[in-house]
Amino acid sequence: MKVRWSIICLWAVCAITAQGQAPLSVGYQKRIQLPVTGATAAYSLDSNVVEASAVNGVVEIVGKAPGTANIVIVTPAGVQSLAVTVPVPPPVLQPGFDPPGHEGSGESGTYEFRYNSDPGQITNSLDLRRTQGKSFTRLQLVNANLFSSGGSASVVGFPYLSYEISRPNLDLTFVDQIVTNSPLTLDGYMVRGFHMREGPWLFHGGFASIATFQGLFLTTDREYTAGISRSFTLNSLSSLQGNFYYFRNPASQRLVSSNGGVGSLVYSLKKKDVGSLLAEVGVSHGLGLAARGNYDDEKDHITGSFRRQSAGFASLAINNQHGTFADLSASRKLTQRLYGSLNLNQSNFNLPRLSQSTFTTSTQLSFKINRYFSVNGGGSFATFQSKLPPSDRISTVKNVRHLTQFDGSRALVLTSAGGGGFGPRAVITPETVTLSQTVLSAAQVQVLQQLRQTQEAQDQLFRSMRDVTGGNGGPGR
């Protein structure tokens, strides 16, 4: 069963185009939404340029000011980083005014002050930029000051400090940079050190000391890395990139993350307005494979990823998810009134002291009866098994149906849901019916319906995991 789903997810990702490394463009004072499977939180590292939030697997990005910023997306499978660019809008000039003679040149800067009462903290953010044509120089600084500090933590810190010099064929960045190189090397991690790009060559060297857990940014021991990359253009749509990186982790983390070198080859295919594909094969203390992609047209929207790393594959300790991980999210407009969606997620951890597999899937069909009524139906299935420490296999099945009536801003939602039991076999329980009436927009009603389904599935899985550990009287109870 697990092997079959891995093959299905890998085939789906390789059959579609994949997500490349080009920055995402968001219009000035515009907003876009991106489906990211399992996304629970999203943060912008420069809220002056873009703002980001995540609700029920949908990430919303808002362009606030021209510039480039990185957003961090938190998912159950790990942390993703996405570069976002907000282009400069065309100037609006009064009649009789001439456009500026040196377009694209100038200086700008922003300063932001924040105060938190609990815990007592002051944060200062400074961003200075000088632009001339295609070249620019930029200084970014974030300073945090704690009024009181327990233990050995410092009361003054600089979570982010970056000085960047960019030219058409040369980029130099000193101190901090969010590095998104490839899935098997550095994929969205902040590295403090020195970074350089000259033509097709890339170099990153330094250490990482920031990790995330359930939306929190945590300080870790320093994990050192250095690597070099060389890209080769095949044609206007595709390219190859060779990588070699070396990782050295603290002694306390070497049980779960190996030191050593990683060599990999990345193939990238990008087709504008349709999709892109990225596939990577790597060699370290074992073999690594990775792929991710997306495809979009008028009827279909598909995104997916796949990653497999052997237990001894060298990497940063903050990326210790060794094993097999895959996810697929697809939606299709079947007819003018019928829509369907499918989500798959598989996580198989292969660590020295942990061997667990989790598989979840959900599907939904939505039929619009007329202007005022729509019917939604769907189901979900989840299974969990731990080999180390050993436990019984746990499965749960749930089916949900909705009848929705829209009348202006008022929505009447009738929900019928059937839930499954836990243990080696899934058992359908009697259906329950709930009726609620609220003054909400149609979009808000759909979001609440999806949140309700997701929360119920998570609650069932958490109860099942608690039973396995003996918190409710024994496994499968």
Secondary structure as GFF3:
##gff-version 3
##sequence-region A 1 477
A	DSSP	alpha_helix	2	15	.	.	.	ID=ss1
A	DSSP	beta_strand	24	25	.	.	.	ID=ss2
A	DSSP	beta_strand	31	35	.	.	.	ID=ss3
A	DSSP	beta_strand	41	44	.	.	.	ID=ss4
A	DSSP	beta_strand	50	55	.	.	.	ID=ss5
A	DSSP	beta_strand	58	63	.	.	.	ID=ss6
A	DSSP	beta_strand	67	75	.	.	.	ID=ss7
A	DSSP	beta_strand	78	86	.	.	.	ID=ss8
A	DSSP	beta_strand	106	117	.	.	.	ID=ss9
A	DSSP	beta_strand	120	132	.	.	.	ID=ss10
A	DSSP	beta_strand	135	146	.	.	.	ID=ss11
A	DSSP	beta_strand	156	167	.	.	.	ID=ss12
A	DSSP	beta_strand	170	180	.	.	.	ID=ss13
A	DSSP	beta_strand	187	198	.	.	.	ID=ss14
A	DSSP	beta_strand	201	213	.	.	.	ID=ss15
A	DSSP	beta_strand	216	233	.	.	.	ID=ss16
A	DSSP	beta_strand	238	248	.	.	.	ID=ss17
A	DSSP	three_ten_helix	251	253	.	.	.	ID=ss18
A	DSSP	beta_strand	260	271	.	.	.	ID=ss19
A	DSSP	beta_strand	275	283	.	.	.	ID=ss20
A	DSSP	beta_strand	287	296	.	.	.	ID=ss21
A	DSSP	beta_strand	300	309	.	.	.	ID=ss22
A	DSSP	three_ten_helix	317	319	.	.	.	ID=ss23
A	DSSP	beta_strand	323	333	.	.	.	ID=ss24
A	DSSP	beta_strand	338	351	.	.	.	ID=ss25
A	DSSP	beta_strand	354	368	.	.	.	ID=ss26
A	DSSP	beta_strand	373	388	.	.	.	ID=ss27
A	DSSP	beta_strand	394	407	.	.	.	ID=ss28
A	DSSP	beta_strand	410	419	.	.	.	ID=ss29
A	DSSP	beta_strand	432	438	.	.	.	ID=ss30
A	DSSP	alpha_helix	442	468	.	.	.	ID=ss31
###
